[in-house]
Amino acid sequence: MIATPAVDKDCDYPVAIREKDLLRVPSFTLEAHALCTMCGERFGIGYPRTSKHETELTFGAAELPRKLTEILAKDHRQVRQHKHLIDLR
């Protein structure tokens, strides 16, 4: 059985979702893609719902892949699996 990432539909904060789980998440606004440099797993970066602040999201989107890369590297350093859903606040 494959777990579906639990996503709060009303959240306005950015998250990363494993690419293979993206189809199971309704109403996801995809801003960018990122790749784990250690294992090659792909992630979609974005927001669980369409935000009212589209222009604000675009400016912050450049920081999100860098932040995700740091989180993924930490997972590998601590020998733990990547989460299905990663909070990027």
C-alpha positions as CSV (number, residue, x, y, z in Angstrom):
1,M,0.0,0.0,0.0
2,I,1.4,3.4,-1.0
3,A,0.8,6.3,1.4
4,T,-0.7,9.5,0.1
5,P,1.0,12.6,1.4
6,A,-1.3,14.5,3.8
7,V,-1.6,18.0,2.5
8,D,-3.6,20.8,4.2
9,K,-5.7,22.3,1.4
10,D,-5.7,25.7,3.2
11,C,-2.0,26.2,3.7
12,D,-0.2,29.0,2.0
13,Y,3.3,27.8,2.6
14,P,5.6,26.0,0.1
15,V,6.1,22.2,0.2
16,A,8.1,19.7,-1.8
17,I,6.4,16.5,-2.8
18,R,8.1,13.4,-4.3
19,E,7.4,13.4,-8.0
20,K,5.9,9.9,-7.9
21,D,3.3,11.2,-5.3
22,L,2.3,14.4,-7.2
23,L,-0.6,12.8,-9.1
24,R,-2.2,11.9,-5.7
25,V,-2.3,15.5,-4.5
26,P,-5.3,17.5,-5.7
27,S,-4.9,21.2,-6.6
28,F,-1.1,21.5,-6.4
29,T,0.5,24.7,-7.9
30,L,3.9,23.5,-9.2
31,E,6.6,26.2,-9.0
32,A,9.8,24.2,-9.7
33,H,11.4,20.8,-9.8
34,A,14.4,19.6,-7.8
35,L,16.6,16.6,-7.8
36,C,18.3,15.0,-4.9
37,T,22.0,15.1,-5.8
38,M,22.8,12.0,-3.7
39,C,20.1,9.5,-4.8
40,G,18.5,11.2,-7.8
41,E,14.9,11.3,-6.4
42,R,12.9,14.0,-8.0
43,F,10.6,16.4,-6.2
44,G,8.0,19.0,-7.2
45,I,8.1,22.2,-5.3
46,G,5.0,24.4,-4.9
47,Y,1.9,25.1,-3.0
48,P,-1.0,22.8,-2.0
49,R,-3.5,25.1,-3.5
50,T,-3.7,28.1,-5.8
51,S,-2.6,31.1,-3.9
52,K,-4.1,34.6,-4.1
53,H,-0.6,36.0,-4.0
54,E,0.7,34.6,-7.3
55,T,3.4,37.3,-7.8
56,E,4.7,36.9,-4.2
57,L,5.2,33.1,-4.9
58,T,7.3,33.7,-7.9
59,F,9.8,35.8,-6.0
60,G,10.2,33.3,-3.3
61,A,10.4,30.3,-5.6
62,A,14.1,30.9,-6.4
63,E,15.0,30.1,-2.8
64,L,12.9,26.9,-2.5
65,P,15.2,24.5,-4.5
66,R,18.2,25.6,-2.5
67,K,16.4,25.0,0.8
68,L,15.1,21.6,-0.4
69,T,18.6,20.6,-1.5
70,E,19.9,21.4,2.1
71,I,17.0,19.3,3.6
72,L,17.7,16.3,1.3
73,A,21.4,16.4,2.0
74,K,20.7,16.4,5.7
75,D,18.5,13.3,5.2
76,H,21.4,11.5,3.7
77,R,23.9,12.6,6.4
78,Q,21.5,11.3,9.0
79,V,20.8,8.1,7.0
80,R,17.1,8.6,6.8
81,Q,14.6,8.3,4.0
82,H,13.2,11.4,2.3
83,K,9.6,12.2,3.4
84,H,6.7,12.1,1.0
85,L,5.9,15.8,1.8
86,I,8.6,18.3,3.0
87,D,7.6,21.6,4.5
88,L,9.7,24.4,3.1
89,R,8.7,27.3,5.4
